[in-house]
Structures are given as structure tokens and as C-alpha cells.
């Protein structure tokens, strides 16, 4: 039977067919023994359902083209319900949904039968389901008359149903498991009918939904139709007013009638919220408050990161498109399951934290905490704008297909541009893919075409990037001369040396071979590496604010990290924008755009024992100037993040202001980094 691990391995082999078995083991984080076990289990499952096994020859996978095509085009591989092996948490989700759409009284025997587990395991799972229900003020209770059933408001029950659907859909076997729940009650056909209704409604009303959100809404809508209950679904007067103001609300009456055969007003409000939470774009004039919110978030992000973002008009438009569904998801507690969140936090920890802080206006507006899953998508959004536009040779054109929204598309485009500067990328949403006019496709989903298609993740690891470079090079040898395989190099090293951390070595080799020359793709220095002894000064002089900035920046000029033009630019920026460099508590961080004269990333520190008033005598009194020279949009973020934590620690800041020597400053910084 297929379990999650064996099925995940199957998916990875199909997705990365040209990746060697050694590289795939490394990518999945498996030991050789675990890989062999899962590989055999996968082939046993394939044999059981009458499918061709996958072979290995010289570390390369041998896949029957028919098997690959059948899976990518949506085949469920004929997995039978009794052959589906599910983990503990997966069973909690399934039991909840099974109970949510119950068609008769449920006993423990029903749970045993649907999960194919023992009586004691079913009873243990019931306890876990009760704990899960408590998260939304819902109770799973049992009575002789009614069997197992849910108690709580209809809206709370639906919140949990949405969480179950979303959580299962990100699992390798989740979609199959959801269909089995419907099949358990003989309601599998409802899903196909629901899909037709939603697609027809979208076509008539010209409504575009993000693909992942559309799939989540499809399954939830199918389960709601199977449940067939509307009583107790309530919204407050303020919520009703907000929903009824939306343009989509005028379109949802026909959808509600199609789905539920009723014109129930509460159901219409509910469906409207679900559609808005999944929408790809929004009308610019429809949400003036959110348009203003987009401006405030951009301003907060620029202030926190000391960046001036280009293409702000385009960023405002796309951020607004992202804000509208996010706002409704947060306000109405719609679940957002984002499997990439931890990967985003690991790959971009400083950016993630700055975005979290920049979203404080959103948290204040909704009165709710913005989840890390939502923050992750906003991080992708801002990260996508960090790649500087540059001219590419027009030898080859690549189509980039990503149906999951502008944020994910931007991040993908940024990464692919770094890997393949020779290509010109054209965006497509997956619905309207042209037949010609391009040489290859990079896509997050399967695309039936005769052109080479490279399946990619929205956020690529170094191993996946290496695989992608080798795969493209094999099909287009003239694109790039960089055909060195990191895996081959690593195998050579393993034969002659002991490797303590294979993943770190892999990343280091990849970045050395394929990383850009600029620091943007290189090492991001820590605060202590920038604020070294030669960058720290004290003065007893009474200075004007311009003199203070020039003195503070002097070590950067002396060290050839910046040109004198950059110092002039910092002063001119203050003259134009006022006291924006003051971040509070008597601290100012002068800075300007990198192209104004930055040679190398740097920071310098000046403590003035006599406070300096910015701009005029009524301006804020400054006694610490920290000049920043950034070479790009990312390399300084780690040091800036550490500086921010330092300066917001009142105890550390007081010690900093009391310090009398350069050594005291450097010791304080190093001490804070070790905390």
C-alpha cells in the first residue's frame, strides 16, 4: 500500500526524472537505508495496482512514459481505500470531515471501517479529534440516539472543515484521502458536479481564482453540499455590511443557488467571503482603505529595511491584489496552509522578520494576529521585487507558468533570472498558454506540450537549482557554459575526505560555481563584521547635522567602501525628505541609494557627546549616527536585523550610550550576537 513517504518519493521521482538517485536522497533528507525501504515500498504499491515499476540504472531512474503521463494528467493510480495508509494527524482530519458530512448515525464501528484501524485506535483517534475541535469551540459528542456528532455554531464547524481540507491538500496523498471520505458516504460524484458549477460560474462572471485557493474552495464547497445544513450560519451586522459592499457579492447569488438549491442569504454571505479569499485580482477603486494600507505597508517596509523600492506603482498594485484576499481571510478566519513557510523563514529569516513588522498596520486594521503562513506569502511578494531588472540576450525565450498568484510568480521569476540571465521570461497563468513563441517552459504544474517543460518549486533549494541548471543544459547546450554538476564534485570529495556537514558543503559549492559575482548572492555579513573598531568614532565637538553625517561616514570613505558622492547623497536626501533618518531614542541612520556611490557594503558609527539637532534647532536631538552603505536589497538585512534588535533592547542601548571606548562598543555588539 502507499503511505505518505512512499507516495512522496514517487512524486519526487516523477517531478525530477533527470535527478540521480544520490541527489534525490540528498534532496529528501533520507538515509540510503530509508531510501531503499521507501523505494521498494513504492514499487510494491505500483505492482499491486497493476502499474509499471520504476527502475534504477547507473543512479538514473527508468520510468514508463505511460505511468508518468497518467499521473501528471491526474490519474489516482487506482489506489483503493483499504490500501491507503494515513498518519495520526491525517486520520484526525478525515474523521472530522467524515463526521461533518455524516449521512446517518455514526458509531465507533463506522470510524474503524473508514480508517481500517482497530477499536482502540479508533477510540484514541476520537480523543484527538475532540482536542482538535476545541480549537474552534466545537465539540465532538456521542449519544445513543444520535451517535457521534458535532456541537457548535455552523460557522465554527466550517472553519474546522476548511482547516482539514487545506491541511490534507498539501499532503502527497491528501487529495486522494478527501475523495475517499466522500466515497465512504457514496458522494464522490458531488465533487465533479461541484467543479463544473464553479468553473461555469467563473467563466460567466469572469472571476479568476488563485489555483491553490480554488482547489481548496472546490473541496470545501463539495463537503458543504454533502452536509446540506445552513441553520445557525450567522454574521454580525458589521460583517454583513462589509461583505455586501463587495463587487463579487452581486455575482454570488447564482452560485449559491447552483451549489445549494437555495437563495439563503447567510449562505450567500459565506460564499462571497470564500470567493474573495481566493481571488487573483481586485478592483483598484473597490477598497480604498486597503489601497491606503498597501501604501502604509510599503512605507513601513522601506523604513525598516532602509530601502527605496523601485517600481513602487507596480508593487502597490500587486500588493493590493494580495492584500484584499488576505484581509478577508484574516477577518473571517479562513485557513491558509502554506507548506513553504518554514522554508521561507530558513532561506530569508531577516526579510521574513522585517515583513512581519511591516504588516503591523494590517494586524491593527483587522484586530487579529497575522499568521506566519500569511507573512510567508507577503515575504515572497517583497522578495520578488528585489531582483534588479537587467537586459537579457534574446537567444531563447522561456514561458513561466505559475497559477498560484503574482507573489509566487515574482519569486520564481527572480530566482530563475539569477540562474539563467540569458533567457527572456514571459509570464503565463496556466489557463491561456500559447502554442508557440517560446523555447521552453518553467512551471509549477504539469503542462501538456511538446516543448521542454521543467517542473519547479516556487522557492528553490540549491540542490533543486543545480538539478535545473543541468536539465536545461542537457536540452539547450548553447545557453550556458556552466555544466558542472555539484553532485559529481561532491562524490569526488566524499571519496577523498570526511564531510562533516554535507548540506552546507553542497550549498557552498553551488554558490561558488553558480552564485552571482555581487554580494547579493554572497555572504551576508553580521553586524560585528561591519561595525569593526576602525568604523567606530567618538567626538566631543559641537557639530551641525551635516558635519556629523560627514564625520560619521569618514571611515567608510577612508576604507573606500563609499565615494564622497555617497556622503553628499545622504545629506541631500535629508534635505529633501526631512528627519526620516531618525529612528527614535536619539539614533539616526543616514543612508542613500547604492548607485549613489557605494563600492562595498559597510556601516560606521559615531557617538556625539553633545547632541546634534537634525535639520534645525527644533529637530530631534541625535547622539548616535550609524551610516549604512548597502550594495543591494538584501546583503545588509542580517546586520540591520541584528542592529534593530540591539537598539530596541533598552538595557543594551543604555550600555551603548554609556560606553566610552571603541572596545566597549565592539564587546557589546559581539555579546548581543551571542544571545
Buried (B, 14 or more C-beta within 10 A) or exposed (E): BBBBBBBBBBBBBBBBBBBBBBBBBBBBEBEEEBBEBBBEBBBEBBEBBEBBBBEEEEBEBEBBEEBBEBBBEEEEBEBEBEBBBBEEBBBBBBBBBBBBBBEEBBBBEBBBBBBBBEEEBBEBBBEBBBEBBEEBEBEBEEEEEEBBBBEBBBBBBBBBBBBBBBBBBBBBBBBBBBBBBBBBBEBBEBBEEBBEBBEEBBEEBEBBBBBBBBBBBBBBBBBBBBBEEBEEBEBEEEBBEBBBEBBBBEBBBBBBBBBBEEEBBBBBBBBBBBBBBBBBBBEEEBBEEBBEBBBBBBBBBBBBBBBEBBEBEEBBBBBBBBBBBBBBBBBBBBBBBBEBBEBBBEBBBBBBBBBBBBBBBBBEBBEEEBBBBBBBBBBBBBBBBBBEEEEBEEEBBBBBBBBBBBBBBBBBBBBBBBBBEBBBBBEBBBEEBEEEEBBBBBBBEBBEBEBBBBBBBBBBBBBBBBBBBBBBBEEBEEBBEEEBBBBEBBEEBEEEEEEEEEEEBBBBBBBEBBBEEEBBBBEBBBBBBBBBEEBBBBBEEEBEBBBBBBBBBBBBBEBEBBBEEBBBBBBEBBEEEEBBBBBEBBBBBBBBBBEBBBBEBBBBBBBBEEBBBBBEEEBBEBBBBBBBBBBBBBBBBBBBBBBBBBBEBEEBBEBBEEBEEBEBBBBBBEEBBEE
